[in-house]
């Protein structure tokens, strides 16, 4: 076989995987390019490659069709699920987890359970069979652009459905079966996870993550410095652990005088069992497959160049886990392996430096930001990690086995000092918000980075700097304006981004939480807003308008203000100040009042920040005019109509989430809007939007968008050309993407 054939073929398989599984249009370009290379350089093996390509593409297509054929049941049904203690949690009598039917259907389950059943579930230490009753439904897709996509998250774990439990009627331990050995390995993994949880904090987290491939809950949220400094690839069980395992086994095999063939054959089984043992560590798939293929080469079962070993590993890994490249861990695993293929001999620091440059475009693509010092940190972190962090974790684990408490605490403290150092570096690192660059620039950076690994030249560094400047400028120089209505549930948050004129945010949303739950719970709404802002290259809010004091409009302000700079805050005159406003430029507004970014039309009097005191803002957004009503009631609307008899607006953000207490017919008729937007929570307890508001909109021939149905709503303009985009549309508006175009 000609050197490079499998590598080139794997490029075409990668392209079809990106096209079918990842739904990325540029997968077509990869397919076309690599098939052309196959035809030009491997003509004698071309048709063999085409056949392999067709088989892989068909397999991916079947996988995608199976995932899309999701059943929805109108009535409750009974399902028998096999689950495991690692796959579920019980908190305050509420069950969250997942399981699989005998047919292999993966179902996420949530709901309250009886106390005796909850006790049985807590006592379970292995696999278990549940008989559950509930309505089968689709998993929830991301309702905000760039937000967390629950459907994709669970798809990676082969879970396609969800069920809200009405009843868990029977539970018993499942024993026996053909896959008993696999369940035994899973049981051992679970027991070890529980054992590590008894260790001191940092040692426990590192032991679970690095030795078991199990990431503790909120690990990355509690260790933000790992993401900030680009060290995510280190804190996952992958190629390093496989290499370490092979070395340890090699030394043990020599002690027992095993011949080379015996050592390699048994070694394959050990590597395979590692893959089964750390089943949730998807980044390990490449390392396991690659390790087994390399053993085959050493046994002379196959004769492949290291480039073709990579290509074969890529194809086999994608066939085993078609969704492997949907997550950052899988992408980094293959990218680092790709870099090591081309890296010539050199110092560990030099290799780490070049690999850190290589993975930077992927990190920027996913996080929309980059910390320059992360390259320097990676240079020292990788060797320190392999020579200090992992050995300390192993030493602490062994000390825990033999109950040497002093040594356990010492290793935990040393790891803690290292973590503290990372936190200090991350605090002063200076994160640069890039925005999401075009995919063409990402590929260009990856290609130049690969050439840099082959030969270090100033030209390549110069090209990387140029690509970085273009990526940084891309979102900032785009002449496209946006009005974005975030889906924050039963609340309001509207972003106005006019090219070269600053950024305005009207309300910030908020969900009321109580006691300790509020104190320790992550603020997903703020996280999703920040992701969107960062993806658009926004690192500062010029104007934040808080229309009134209701928590569903201002509740997220404290968390948001901690993470992004705010220049000006506007509140209705008389509204009480929050502690989080301190240090900000706060403007109390009483209408009529004109500002650089728009006109305040209401309130006319000093109030206390209630619904009837809501700020009403009129803004020019491209060729259209937007009127944002806050939670203003009908009485206030009629006051505006009387004060501004010639007021008109093309787009209206309907008041009070579409409540019947707002959107008076005479007011809507007077301002003559063409499009209305309602911000309300999906299946909210208030019944918003109310039927009366919908009738008013229909009579006014108003085209309506609602975050309850469409998720995030975006109005865009380029010159006089305008278009609307919604995150969810189609027959099931909680699932599909779509666009509505206007001109």
Steps between C-alpha positions, in 0.01 A plus 500: 500500500638839398591725792234764564205310348316441829580853618348649183202266512438593864480866392206420271334293777552792738331730247193278459477466880505879539238535226255234623553483877628852566267666246793715379476615137877524466520122533429497124825687439698247706340211313571654160861590585600163645322296231687707241828419680406133500439508125822689421743314727348156566335397174570129544317505834245767411194276460583314819505838672169603338334180622628561856381861478149393388474240778604754766266765357209253499572405860504866608175562309327208674623628838366847424162369380465286811570803719248715312222240513402598852164375621258720692219338696184688591415253774708361783669169428702242685868442428750255648840665533840365594687767694806518723582676824740725306224611266255656745477727804243535777464842660214591734291209369550606137653258249721618211680256275475279195474139394458274198228266383587149381469632145773755577274808522664758730258694721569785740270477803402772748236518767410446867516151649360343817721485807541120501596499131742789560661298781539197273658714230746653747590156632562362151868452417474368146261450210127499564177457304231764530140473386401861437172657389490836327465679166783454253614826346778668306806641666511877522715671237695817577253788498775766486764528233843390630323367809518159662345238269352232723400280205858481370638453851286190553543377146872454567388258775259323258194644678231624261181531709386638833222400734340691787417233752148441619594184685790263567306183573767230535871483566726198521865424438579367156737204516658272245485553126756474224654837587551414866874574480435851365257570784757369748758745364242780526430399862871514584526843337205624708644362823834667428323829427328481839831409663674803347218721632615414853838662433582871557349741246769571241654153516151352460424712191836433337485128577154458349582712195850376418490138617136399449393724214204617710452877514335599831192719486587870454872416472568754225264758652689478829837510321447773243876560477532169311278629217641853514858379454412242235591196710178304442683243289722410797212425736357210303602139483646458151823422314735573791329248725506234226872560442563486876303175528700343214828595668394362838375178342826468303703508821270254675515264200880503508496406870303186404730434200217524248615497139429797277199345323336397828558846646342674200200266473417525870567874478225534238252343741609734779457807277157376392394448861616854580264625229212302651596605854495873418199470270382858554838645395427548130838664437654162591351327193774628268777408742367146550450435128839651418670297773353173370592583137857585605521160673386333178781677318755386758372145466535536121136408453475814289768727359400866520680834511416718801295730272283206394475383861346839576265470200384149592452607864289795389272288281455221755435754781231676295334168421499408870390848611350699208438796734859503630593826327191688619684586822816695573673208674481276194622775270798585721592132535530452125658839439777437753561156350511662154760747622720228646510327159671797338705616798867433452730412788553785742471603862177441692463876550528566125247226421257631763535854364421395142212274603351783708507720188340222295200453731438873556268543195273217623487649850413843355231341279331342803556761771515818282792620711872446540752553776845573348681384812338157453768414241778569752309320776458195275874491432568443867171338600529193277838379633410604857171321464660173393789519747332656804118513494427143389775347721368698800148376424623142480707536821200649684280215377748235616534681834122488537502125432748444782328765717809724529299810588797737526615416148145528366464851646847598378426403139161671518664820632769494229234459229308781667800734482530420129133574449534827692789599274285432192220712649739792556635472143146478357388804701765721342520317166300750296240316294443630146144471363531403134145416405434194290729522196397369155580133452732586210735687736493207747607256227763744376647526852498119539682454167763763579538355852563156347769643269655667803534158666682367194739794480518810718513807277436870559263503201265258675502704821421810292211324327359387834514857634322624186231232531457589869451869417243414233317269743499769770370764258242285323203541739593859585513619137192320372251763374205285613280623784306278740208518739502182708215392724651245740299204622538548876183315590232710667697824475640765266843565350548681169835584340542774237831502316523776240820486292766741627251670740525302822299228672171538689338242728140552607431293815704198603247235600497312829351198676413524866683246719487454873750432779806288433368391163545854368838535665662195345310457173664600173333780308442336163320805356803721562734232365299479178481878462876527552565225245293688245669832579846346477410318177411840352828647621331714768705558815322812628140621531471871428144538628288274724135599536314347795136573424368436854576313820336159439743215553428342161640820342790594732579183701804402291665841521729423796645187337528670161674810636769280659601359163474783249570874510196729500538870420151639567187382680154649450214450747158667536503801731423399859602134461708382795868431435663162545838449666627368168445846344778646716796613297284528185372808321129486580252729325148542640271566208178701482345538154510658257875466468726452200824307514767420247372146456122568507205683653339435839124549461383399848456542807388861527506504879727380779386159620641201688601273210181292481346369177307823443829694530679298229746678274385500137775544240482576130809414294595520134624156395613516140209602276245403769387648831478291817273580794586312824209514747639335816204387716296815445124460547219624273456822694863593433465405134205735457698777675779452243242507217367833629847653550635387161207500256728441197699215658554200274730198510566213259589255781348487847623304797157432654461592865490265799582177311179520296273540802143620451582791734707653218475543120177703484333479157484876454870534581609223261275644230648846550871411470439262204773239560565228244679255727450423870731314738393333823751388762345226713599170656413169335190355673515778762256491790343836409372384162692773313435607235130536580233427241380864508846622392517244220159613373611863505810410301296304247253785452791741446655253249806488715758229423593353838818342630513353850800372696265242655462340157799616297772527763748778422374748242737713291424793275793588271570770247761586240428840353130491408486122475350332809438144611375312804647183646352277766685224683202263495236460230303244302230259612671467837628846589700366790729306267584636154685801365354733240493842343230745402612753240359848439600791283 
